């Protein structure tokens, strides 16, 4: 466990370092406006992850783990997974390739990047195949291979993207975001071929409707977030660009990127340590103990980290981006306040997953995204990018209050 935890920490550090390098390259060679454009594409790719896999990754891990030694049932699980996802990929390829000009205008603000969506459509089978291969390897207990693949993929992806940005500017950044996730496919496919020579499970006779319906039950919550999140964030970014400027949108996107780096540590701790404990907690008292340990151990450290980020905000901007990003300094206070309440909420949100509380999860997700959009709509009009981070703080303050009220019996 210690070795695996160390490897996972190394993988996380590589991912963060890669993200920082990528942000620095964009800041130096493209600027704030380029940050906004690439931010829209990154939001879209989040949806692509979910829709191309039907949001089944967690279900695949669970079913594969439970049937790793039952060859016949494992064949049914893998065949059902791959055959259903083939359909999703085929549909998505057509959706991206045929109306590529529309997507370019709507997502990237110009028709000149239609080629990006054609490339995305062509590489989608590899992009999605890698995600599914990793889920299967994870379910079979090949944790080391999965972690190493993530490390290698991040290193290769970041270096190739940095080279593309250096040589091609914004076009290189868009190409890197689109293509580099597919690079890992060749590594993960190699490991799958070793475990399942010839992919003999790919037979129509193995397709099982019962397994498919079971996998869909795991995908519903993932798809709700995958649809609402990118749509809302793209809409907010377009509000800022349309009402003010692309640079202003770039400042908002940049402060959000910084937040993603430190939030990654909190979410990793929740997934690895607290989610299994919440899943095993069967009484309110047991759940309360898990909540208490989170708020005692994680929240104070995270809060102190946020204060440090605020104090060092100018230094962070200069190191991670460039001096032309200094106007984003006034966004930090609202972003950090919002992130504090977000981390307060995360442990409560994970209780929905631990206890499979689908309806409650969907209601609170819709509430939070609706509040974020509505508050941004009014505040961006008056304050620009600062209005968007104000909306972020307001949303997660009320989201935390709603979750605290809902789980009051497990908190008090």
N, C-alpha and C positions, 0 to 999 in steps of 0.2 A: 504494500500500500504506500509506503514511504517513497519507493522508487517511482511508482506511478504518479503520485502526487507531485514529486519533483519534476517528472517529465511534463506533466500537465502545466505546472508553473512555468517551465521553460517555453512550452508552446504558447502560453499566454503572453509571456514577455516578448517572444519573437513577433507575435501578432501585433502587440502594441507598438514595438519598435518599427515594424513595417508600416503601420498606419501613420506614425509620426513622420517617417521618411517620405511617405507618399504625400502627406499634407504639406511638408516643407517644399517638395518639388513643385507642387501645384502653386504654392504661394510665390515661389521665386520665378517660375517660368510662365505662369498664367495669370495669377493675381486673384483678387476677391471675386470678380465676375466669373472667372473659371471655376472657382470653388462652388459657386451657386449652381452652375450648369452640371458639374459632376455630381453634386449633391442630389439633384433630381434623378439622375441615372441610378445612383446608389439606392435611392428609395424605391425605384421601379424594380430593381434586381431583388429586393427583399420580397416583393410580391411574386416575382418569378420563381424564387426558391420554393414558396409554399404551393403555388398553383401547379408547377411542373411535377411536384411530388404528391399532389393532393393533400399536403400537410401530414403525410403518413409516417414521417420519420420516427417519431416516438413509438408509434404502434409497431413499426417494423422491428425496432430494437427489442420491444417487449416480446412479440411473438417469436422472433428468431431465438431469443435467449431461452424462452420456455420450451422450444422444440429443437434445440441444437443437436440432440442425440437421436431424434426420431426422423429418420431420413425421408420417409414417405410424406409425413406432415410438413417437414421443412421444404420439400419440393413444392408442395401445394402453396405454402406461404410465399415462397420466392416467385413461383410462376404467376400467382394472383397479383403480386406486387408489380412485377415487371410488365406483364401484359396490360394491366390497367393504366400504368404510367406511360406505356407506349402511346396509348390513345391521347392522353393529356399532352404529351410532347408534340404529336402530329398536329393537334389543334392549335397549340401555341405557336408552332413554327409558321403556320399559315397566317395567324393573327399578327405576327411581327413582320413577316416578309412582304405580304401583299400590301397592307396600308402603311408601309414604312415611312412614307413622307408625312402622313398624319401624325404618327408617333413622334417623329423628329420635331415637328412644329409645336406639338402640345407639350412634350416633355422637355425638350432642349431649346425651345424658342426659335428655331430656325429649320427650314427644310433641307439645309445643306448637309445635315447629319443623318439623312435617311439610311446611309450605308451602315451606320452603327446598329440599327435594328435588323437589317438584313444579316449582318454578321452574327448578331445575337441569335436570330432564328436558325442559322446554319449550325452554330456551335451548341445549340440547346441540348441535343442528345448527350453530348459529352458532359456538359454542365450538370444536367440532371443525373446522368449515370453515376457521376462521382458522388453526389449526395446520397444516392441509394446504396452504392457499394460501401460507403463509409458506415451507413446505418446498419447494414448487414454484418460487416466486420465487427462493429461495436457490439451488436447483439450476440455474436458468436464468442465474445470475450477476448477478441484480439486488440486489447486496449493499446498496447505498445505500438502496433502497426498503425492504428488510427492516429495516435499522437504524433508519431514520426512523419506520417503522411501530411498532417496539418503543418508541421514545422517545415518540411521540404517545400510544400505547396506555397506557403507564405513567403519563404525566402525567394523561390524562383519567381513567384508572381510579383513581388515588390520590386525586385531588381529589374525584371523585364519591363514593368510599368514605368519605373524611373527612367530607364533608357528611352522608352517611347516618348515620355513627356519631354525629355531633353532634346530629342530629335524632331518631334512633331508638334509639341505644344499641346493645346487643348485636344486636338484630334488623337494624339498619342495617349492622353489620359483616358479618353472615352474608349479607345480601342483596348487599352490595358484592363479597364474595369470589365469590359465585355468578354475578353478572351482568357485572362489569366485563371479564372476559376476552372476553366476547362482543361488546363494543363495537368492538373492533379488527376484527371480521369485515367491517364495512361499508367500512373503509379497504382491507383486503387484497382484498376482492371487487372493488372498483373497479379495482385494478391488474390483477387476473386478467382482468376483462372487457376491458380495453384490449389485453391480450396474446392473448386467445382470445375474440373477439366471439361472443356467443351460446352459448358453451360447447359448440361443435359436436362436441367429442370425446366427449360423454356419449351414446354409442350402445352398445347391447348387443353389436353385432357386433365392437366393438373389444376386448371383454373377452378377456384372454389368460391361460390357466391357468399357463403357464410363468413369465410375469412375476409372477403372484400367488405362486407357490411361491418364486420368488427373493426377493420382498419379505418373505415370512414368515421366511426365514432370517435376515434382519436384525432381526426383531422379537423373537425368542425371548429374547435376553439382556435386552432392555429390559423385557419383561413379567415376568420373574422378579423383578427389582428392584422393579418397580411393584406387584407383589402383596405381596411380603414386607415391604418397607419400611413402607408405611402401616399394615398390619395390626399389625406389631410395635410401632410407635410409638403407635398408638391404644391397644393393650393395656397398654403401660407407663403411659401417661397415665391410663388408667382404674384401674390398680393404685394409683397415687399418690392419685387422687381418692377411691377407695373406702376405702383404708387410712388416709388422713390427711385431706386436704381439697382442694377445687377450687383454693384459693389456692396450696397447695403445688405442685399440678400446673402452675399458672400460672407459678411461679418457674422450674420446670424448662423450660417452654416458652419463657420469656423468654430464658434463658441460651442456649438452642438457637438462637433467632432472632439473637442477637448473633453467634454462631458462623457462622451462614449468611452473614452480611454479609461477614466477612473471608475465609471459605472461597471465596466467589464469585470473588475475585481470583485465588486459586490455581488453581481449576478452569478459569477463563477462559484463563489462561496455558497450562495443560496442553492445552486443546482447540485453541487458536489456534497455539501454537508447538511443543509437545513431541509431540503425537499425530502430526502429519504427519512429524516426524523419526523417530519410532518405526516408522511405517508404511514408511518408505524404508530403514530399517536391516535388512539381510539377513543379517548375521553377528553372532555374539555380541560381537565386538569393537566393531562399530558401535553396537549396542544399549547396551553398557557405557559408551561415550562419551556417549550421550544421558543415561543414568542419572547419570553422574558430573557432567555440566554442571548437571543439575537439583539434585542434592544440594549442589553448590558454590555455585550462584547463588541458588536460590529458598529452600532450607531455612533458611540462616542469617538471611535477611531476615525470613522468616515467623516463625522462632523469636524474633527480637528484637521483632517486632510483638506476639507473644503475651505476652512479658514486660511490654511497655508496657500492654497491655490489663489485665493482672493488677494492675499498680501503680495504674492509673487506674480500677479497677473501680467504686469508689463513685461517682466523678464520672460514669462512663458510665451507671450505673443511674439517677442523678438526671436526666441530660440526656435519655436515650432513653425512660425510663419515668416513674416518680414515686417519692416517698420511701417509699410503702407497698410498694415492690418491694425495699427494702434487705435483707430477710432472705435474698434470693438470693445475697448476697455470698459466702457460704461454698461456693457451688457452682462458683465460677470455677476453683479450682485443679485439680479433677478434669476439668472440661470442657476446659480449656486443655491439660492433659496428653494427654487423648484426642485432641484436634484436632491436636496435634503429631505423634502417631503416625499419625493419619489422613492427614496431608499427606505423611508419609514413605511411606505405602502407596500413595497415589494414582498416582504415576508407574508403579509396578509393576502396579497394577490396569489402567492404560491400555494396558499391553502386551497384555493379553487382547484388547482391542478392535483394536489395531493388527495383531495376527496372527490374529484370529478364532479364539481358543482358547475355544470355547463351553463345552465340558465342564468345563474347569478353572475358568472364570469362575463357572459355576453352583455347582460344589462349594464354592468359597471364599465365595461370597455366602451360600449356605445355612449354611455353618459360622459366618460372622460374625453373621448374624441369630439363629441358634440360641443362640450364646454370649451375645449381647446380651440375649435374652429370659430365658434361664435365670439369668444373673447378676443381672439386674434383679429377677426373681421373688424371689430370696432377699435381696438387698441392700435393696430398697425396703421390705421387711417390717421391717427393723431401722432403716434410716436415712432413710426417706421419699425426698424428691426428691434428697437427696445420694446415696442409694443408686443412683439411676438414672444420675447422672453418674459415679459410681464404676464402674458397669457399662460405661459408654461408654469410659472410660479402659482398663479391663481388656480389653474387646473389641478395640479398635484396637491395643493392645500385642501381643496374640497374633495378630491378623490380619496385622500387619506381619511378625512372626516367621515365620508360615506362608508369606507371599509371598516374603520374603527367602530362605527355604530353597528354595522352588520355583524361583526365578530365580537361585539361587546361582552358576550357571555364567556368568550375564550380569552379575553384580555383582562377583565376585572375579577 
